[in-house]
């Protein structure tokens, strides 16, 4: 992996270089044979600066959660490199990987499933603190109370169990546990999708506040473009294992370049009834193709309303356009001039 050329290596805090995560498809009872490959992540390259928040969006099954777990080294990449502060994470194993995990943590979609129901909040947070640093027992209550206050929970709740909290409170506890080891990078995988809308806003604001105060680099994964708009510095749009567009959040939302991004943006309701009735929806036909047998050329062409014959044979690469936006589409200029 070390011979890979990493773009902006001296500048980027996190560098994801041509990462692929493939899973074999096997059949047979006594003799297993490989009959195919699920290309969950298929050549993703991204870079993040320290303290930056990247929103990663896409339909269910596009590979965004697999990419998050690959960055966390919960799933080893089939190919490519993940470099955090100059350290190749994909090359670490055993004790080295366990020691490095203090630098990168994950917040999962279901906080109740990620918390031990038999452990009090104090035990869960104290265990996380002691996992990577030696702390005297008499100092633990103070550190746990600090973590509770940091995520907006009263320290008096530390002796309660996860089932005694609401969904939003449990997610705050999960965030506190991720912060316990003072990480440099956090990957939040759909952290608000199971919460009520009002609670979603609270958790989003909390993550944004913590990122600013602690200079945390954050990857916020969601299927909802309207959610990531309010927290992200940049947005990356993923489709069938590939990044199809990336750019500043406001620009991606206001002036999407890729047809798939246009469809996602058009599905976000606008609170102004006049603007909502005047705008044109982009309706996609059919379901996303299987990652076992992706289409030739541009993977989006079977559903794209702007596709031409060249899209079936040409695999587009991310190209940079005005304002720092990048899109993987051979017809960006033509589409932009007509929409």
DRENVO-412586 format. One record per residue (C-alpha): z negated, y negated, x negated; residue number from 1; chain; residue in one letter. Coordinates in steps of 0.1 Angstrom, whole numbers, plus 5000, padded with zeros to 4 digits. Layout:
{{Z,Y,X},NUM,"A","A"}
...
This chain:
{{5000,5000,5000},1,"A","X"}
{{4993,4976,4971},2,"A","X"}
{{5030,4971,4964},3,"A","X"}
{{5036,4954,4998},4,"A","X"}
{{5044,4917,4995},5,"A","X"}
{{5020,4897,5016},6,"A","X"}
{{5032,4863,5029},7,"A","X"}
{{5008,4834,5023},8,"A","X"}
{{4984,4857,5007},9,"A","X"}
{{4967,4828,4988},10,"A","X"}
{{4963,4808,5021},11,"A","X"}
{{4958,4834,5048},12,"A","X"}
{{4922,4847,5055},13,"A","X"}
{{4935,4877,5074},14,"A","X"}
{{4970,4891,5066},15,"A","X"}
{{4985,4919,5087},16,"A","X"}
{{5016,4931,5070},17,"A","X"}
{{5042,4954,5087},18,"A","X"}
{{5014,4975,5103},19,"A","X"}
{{5026,5006,5122},20,"A","X"}
{{5003,5030,5141},21,"A","X"}
{{5021,5061,5154},22,"A","X"}
{{5006,5091,5172},23,"A","X"}
{{5023,5125,5171},24,"A","X"}
{{5032,5142,5204},25,"A","X"}
{{5026,5180,5201},26,"A","X"}
{{5032,5210,5224},27,"A","X"}
{{5023,5246,5223},28,"A","X"}
{{4991,5266,5227},29,"A","X"}
{{4990,5289,5197},30,"A","X"}
{{5016,5273,5176},31,"A","X"}
{{5016,5235,5178},32,"A","X"}
{{5049,5218,5171},33,"A","X"}
{{5057,5181,5170},34,"A","X"}
{{5081,5170,5197},35,"A","X"}
{{5079,5132,5194},36,"A","X"}
{{5060,5102,5182},37,"A","X"}
{{5042,5074,5202},38,"A","X"}
{{5050,5042,5184},39,"A","X"}
{{5020,5023,5197},40,"A","X"}
{{5022,4996,5170},41,"A","X"}
{{5056,4994,5153},42,"A","X"}
{{5058,4969,5125},43,"A","X"}
{{5035,4940,5133},44,"A","X"}
{{5030,4911,5107},45,"A","X"}
{{5006,4883,5114},46,"A","X"}
{{4985,4859,5093},47,"A","X"}
{{4953,4840,5103},48,"A","X"}
{{4935,4812,5086},49,"A","X"}
{{4897,4811,5083},50,"A","X"}
{{4882,4798,5116},51,"A","X"}
{{4914,4803,5136},52,"A","X"}
{{4915,4818,5170},53,"A","X"}
{{4946,4839,5178},54,"A","X"}
{{4952,4850,5214},55,"A","X"}
{{4971,4884,5216},56,"A","X"}
{{4987,4890,5250},57,"A","X"}
{{5010,4915,5266},58,"A","X"}
{{5012,4940,5295},59,"A","X"}
{{4990,4971,5296},60,"A","X"}
{{5003,4997,5272},61,"A","X"}
{{5021,4972,5248},62,"A","X"}
{{4998,4983,5219},63,"A","X"}
{{4976,4952,5216},64,"A","X"}
{{4943,4972,5218},65,"A","X"}
{{4956,4998,5193},66,"A","X"}
{{4965,4969,5170},67,"A","X"}
{{4929,4956,5173},68,"A","X"}
{{4914,4990,5165},69,"A","X"}
{{4938,4994,5136},70,"A","X"}
{{4927,4960,5122},71,"A","X"}
{{4891,4972,5126},72,"A","X"}
{{4900,5005,5108},73,"A","X"}
{{4888,5025,5138},74,"A","X"}
{{4923,5039,5138},75,"A","X"}
{{4940,5043,5104},76,"A","X"}
{{4974,5026,5102},77,"A","X"}
{{5004,5049,5097},78,"A","X"}
{{5019,5023,5075},79,"A","X"}
{{5013,4987,5064},80,"A","X"}
{{4984,4966,5051},81,"A","X"}
{{4954,4948,5066},82,"A","X"}
{{4940,4923,5041},83,"A","X"}
{{4908,4904,5048},84,"A","X"}
{{4898,4877,5023},85,"A","X"}
{{4918,4895,4996},86,"A","X"}
{{4904,4930,5003},87,"A","X"}
{{4928,4958,5015},88,"A","X"}
{{4908,4973,5044},89,"A","X"}
{{4933,5002,5049},90,"A","X"}
{{4924,5014,5013},91,"A","X"}
{{4887,5016,5019},92,"A","X"}
{{4869,5049,5027},93,"A","X"}
{{4834,5062,5031},94,"A","X"}
{{4806,5041,5017},95,"A","X"}
{{4830,5013,5008},96,"A","X"}
{{4843,5010,5043},97,"A","X"}
{{4808,5011,5058},98,"A","X"}
{{4797,4983,5035},99,"A","X"}
{{4828,4962,5043},100,"A","X"}
{{4822,4965,5081},101,"A","X"}
{{4797,4937,5079},102,"A","X"}
{{4827,4914,5075},103,"A","X"}
{{4845,4925,5106},104,"A","X"}
{{4832,4934,5140},105,"A","X"}
{{4846,4942,5175},106,"A","X"}
{{4836,4932,5210},107,"A","X"}
{{4847,4958,5236},108,"A","X"}
{{4859,4954,5272},109,"A","X"}
{{4830,4972,5288},110,"A","X"}
{{4797,4960,5274},111,"A","X"}
{{4777,4987,5293},112,"A","X"}
{{4797,5015,5277},113,"A","X"}
{{4792,4999,5242},114,"A","X"}
{{4754,4996,5245},115,"A","X"}
{{4730,5025,5243},116,"A","X"}
{{4713,5027,5277},117,"A","X"}
{{4682,5041,5261},118,"A","X"}
{{4677,5012,5237},119,"A","X"}
{{4661,4979,5246},120,"A","X"}
{{4680,4947,5237},121,"A","X"}
{{4655,4943,5208},122,"A","X"}
{{4662,4978,5194},123,"A","X"}
{{4700,4973,5197},124,"A","X"}
{{4700,4940,5179},125,"A","X"}
{{4674,4950,5153},126,"A","X"}
{{4694,4981,5145},127,"A","X"}
{{4725,4960,5140},128,"A","X"}
{{4707,4936,5117},129,"A","X"}
{{4692,4964,5096},130,"A","X"}
{{4725,4983,5093},131,"A","X"}
{{4738,4961,5066},132,"A","X"}
{{4708,4943,5051},133,"A","X"}
{{4672,4949,5043},134,"A","X"}
{{4649,4929,5065},135,"A","X"}
{{4611,4931,5067},136,"A","X"}
{{4598,4944,5100},137,"A","X"}
{{4577,4913,5107},138,"A","X"}
{{4608,4891,5104},139,"A","X"}
{{4629,4911,5129},140,"A","X"}
{{4615,4896,5161},141,"A","X"}
{{4624,4861,5149},142,"A","X"}
{{4659,4871,5139},143,"A","X"}
{{4665,4889,5172},144,"A","X"}
{{4652,4859,5192},145,"A","X"}
{{4676,4836,5172},146,"A","X"}
{{4705,4858,5182},147,"A","X"}
{{4695,4858,5218},148,"A","X"}
{{4693,4820,5219},149,"A","X"}
{{4726,4817,5201},150,"A","X"}
{{4744,4836,5229},151,"A","X"}
{{4725,4818,5257},152,"A","X"}
{{4699,4844,5266},153,"A","X"}
{{4662,4838,5268},154,"A","X"}
{{4642,4857,5241},155,"A","X"}
{{4618,4869,5267},156,"A","X"}
{{4644,4894,5278},157,"A","X"}
{{4644,4914,5245},158,"A","X"}
{{4623,4943,5259},159,"A","X"}
{{4647,4949,5288},160,"A","X"}
{{4673,4977,5289},161,"A","X"}
{{4711,4971,5295},162,"A","X"}
{{4710,4982,5331},163,"A","X"}
{{4686,4954,5339},164,"A","X"}
{{4713,4928,5331},165,"A","X"}
{{4744,4915,5349},166,"A","X"}
{{4778,4921,5334},167,"A","X"}
{{4780,4887,5319},168,"A","X"}
{{4746,4890,5303},169,"A","X"}
{{4755,4924,5289},170,"A","X"}
{{4786,4909,5273},171,"A","X"}
{{4765,4882,5257},172,"A","X"}
{{4743,4910,5243},173,"A","X"}
{{4774,4927,5229},174,"A","X"}
{{4784,4894,5213},175,"A","X"}
{{4750,4890,5198},176,"A","X"}
{{4751,4925,5183},177,"A","X"}
{{4785,4917,5168},178,"A","X"}
{{4771,4885,5153},179,"A","X"}
{{4740,4903,5139},180,"A","X"}
{{4757,4912,5106},181,"A","X"}
{{4772,4877,5102},182,"A","X"}
{{4808,4888,5102},183,"A","X"}
{{4838,4868,5091},184,"A","X"}
{{4862,4883,5116},185,"A","X"}
{{4857,4893,5152},186,"A","X"}
{{4883,4912,5174},187,"A","X"}
{{4875,4908,5211},188,"A","X"}
{{4893,4934,5231},189,"A","X"}
{{4896,4922,5268},190,"A","X"}
{{4860,4909,5267},191,"A","X"}
{{4862,4891,5300},192,"A","X"}
{{4886,4912,5321},193,"A","X"}
{{4857,4931,5339},194,"A","X"}
{{4838,4899,5347},195,"A","X"}
{{4840,4874,5376},196,"A","X"}
{{4861,4843,5371},197,"A","X"}
{{4832,4819,5368},198,"A","X"}
{{4815,4842,5342},199,"A","X"}
{{4848,4846,5324},200,"A","X"}
{{4848,4808,5317},201,"A","X"}
{{4812,4810,5304},202,"A","X"}
{{4820,4838,5279},203,"A","X"}
{{4853,4821,5268},204,"A","X"}
{{4834,4788,5262},205,"A","X"}
{{4807,4807,5243},206,"A","X"}
{{4832,4825,5220},207,"A","X"}
{{4850,4792,5213},208,"A","X"}
{{4817,4774,5205},209,"A","X"}
{{4805,4802,5182},210,"A","X"}
{{4839,4802,5164},211,"A","X"}
{{4836,4765,5157},212,"A","X"}
{{4799,4766,5146},213,"A","X"}
{{4801,4797,5125},214,"A","X"}
{{4837,4793,5112},215,"A","X"}
{{4845,4827,5127},216,"A","X"}
{{4881,4840,5127},217,"A","X"}
{{4887,4855,5161},218,"A","X"}
{{4914,4877,5176},219,"A","X"}
{{4911,4874,5214},220,"A","X"}
{{4930,4903,5232},221,"A","X"}
{{4940,4898,5268},222,"A","X"}
{{4967,4906,5294},223,"A","X"}
{{4961,4872,5310},224,"A","X"}
{{4980,4844,5294},225,"A","X"}
{{4960,4818,5313},226,"A","X"}
{{4928,4831,5298},227,"A","X"}
{{4939,4829,5261},228,"A","X"}
{{4955,4795,5266},229,"A","X"}
{{4920,4779,5268},230,"A","X"}
{{4905,4795,5238},231,"A","X"}
{{4934,4801,5213},232,"A","X"}
{{4948,4779,5185},233,"A","X"}
{{4978,4802,5185},234,"A","X"}
{{4992,4828,5208},235,"A","X"}
{{5010,4860,5198},236,"A","X"}
{{5029,4879,5226},237,"A","X"}
{{5033,4916,5222},238,"A","X"}
{{5058,4940,5238},239,"A","X"}
{{5062,4977,5232},240,"A","X"}
{{5044,4977,5198},241,"A","X"}
{{5061,4945,5184},242,"A","X"}
{{5053,4908,5183},243,"A","X"}
{{5081,4890,5202},244,"A","X"}
{{5068,4855,5201},245,"A","X"}
{{5040,4836,5182},246,"A","X"}
{{5032,4799,5180},247,"A","X"}
{{5007,4771,5189},248,"A","X"}
{{4990,4779,5222},249,"A","X"}
{{5001,4747,5241},250,"A","X"}
{{5037,4751,5230},251,"A","X"}
{{5040,4788,5239},252,"A","X"}
{{5026,4780,5273},253,"A","X"}
{{5046,4749,5280},254,"A","X"}
{{5078,4758,5262},255,"A","X"}
{{5081,4796,5259},256,"A","X"}
{{5111,4808,5239},257,"A","X"}
{{5113,4846,5245},258,"A","X"}
{{5124,4858,5280},259,"A","X"}
{{5094,4881,5281},260,"A","X"}
{{5070,4851,5274},261,"A","X"}
{{5088,4831,5301},262,"A","X"}
{{5081,4858,5326},263,"A","X"}
{{5044,4860,5317},264,"A","X"}
{{5041,4822,5319},265,"A","X"}
{{5059,4820,5352},266,"A","X"}
{{5034,4845,5367},267,"A","X"}
{{5004,4822,5359},268,"A","X"}
{{4996,4802,5391},269,"A","X"}
{{4996,4763,5388},270,"A","X"}
{{4968,4745,5408},271,"A","X"}
{{4992,4718,5418},272,"A","X"}
{{5010,4730,5450},273,"A","X"}
{{5040,4707,5445},274,"A","X"}
{{5047,4720,5410},275,"A","X"}
{{5040,4755,5420},276,"A","X"}
{{5065,4755,5448},277,"A","X"}
{{5092,4738,5427},278,"A","X"}
{{5091,4761,5396},279,"A","X"}
{{5113,4791,5393},280,"A","X"}
{{5097,4825,5389},281,"A","X"}
{{5111,4850,5363},282,"A","X"}
{{5109,4885,5380},283,"A","X"}
{{5112,4914,5356},284,"A","X"}
{{5129,4946,5369},285,"A","X"}
{{5115,4981,5363},286,"A","X"}
{{5086,4992,5341},287,"A","X"}
{{5082,4989,5303},288,"A","X"}
{{5100,5017,5284},289,"A","X"}
{{5081,5046,5269},290,"A","X"}
{{5069,5040,5233},291,"A","X"}
{{5079,5076,5226},292,"A","X"}
{{5116,5068,5232},293,"A","X"}
{{5121,5030,5229},294,"A","X"}
{{5155,5015,5237},295,"A","X"}
{{5179,5008,5209},296,"A","X"}
{{5184,4972,5198},297,"A","X"}
{{5160,4948,5215},298,"A","X"}
{{5133,4968,5232},299,"A","X"}
{{5132,4943,5260},300,"A","X"}
{{5169,4943,5269},301,"A","X"}
{{5167,4969,5298},302,"A","X"}
{{5144,4944,5317},303,"A","X"}
{{5157,4911,5304},304,"A","X"}
{{5176,4889,5328},305,"A","X"}
{{5194,4872,5299},306,"A","X"}
{{5205,4904,5280},307,"A","X"}
{{5241,4908,5268},308,"A","X"}
{{5259,4937,5251},309,"A","X"}
{{5247,4926,5216},310,"A","X"}
{{5211,4929,5227},311,"A","X"}
{{5216,4967,5230},312,"A","X"}
{{5226,4972,5194},313,"A","X"}
{{5209,4943,5175},314,"A","X"}
{{5172,4946,5167},315,"A","X"}
{{5160,4909,5166},316,"A","X"}
{{5135,4897,5140},317,"A","X"}
{{5110,4869,5144},318,"A","X"}
{{5128,4836,5135},319,"A","X"}
{{5111,4802,5133},320,"A","X"}
{{5121,4774,5156},321,"A","X"}
{{5109,4738,5162},322,"A","X"}
{{5072,4732,5162},323,"A","X"}
{{5063,4763,5142},324,"A","X"}
{{5071,4787,5171},325,"A","X"}
{{5087,4821,5163},326,"A","X"}
{{5106,4843,5186},327,"A","X"}
{{5124,4877,5183},328,"A","X"}
{{5155,4871,5204},329,"A","X"}
{{5191,4865,5194},330,"A","X"}
{{5197,4843,5224},331,"A","X"}
{{5169,4818,5221},332,"A","X"}
{{5191,4787,5217},333,"A","X"}
{{5214,4797,5246},334,"A","X"}
{{5185,4805,5269},335,"A","X"}
{{5167,4773,5261},336,"A","X"}
{{5197,4752,5269},337,"A","X"}
{{5201,4767,5304},338,"A","X"}
{{5164,4770,5315},339,"A","X"}
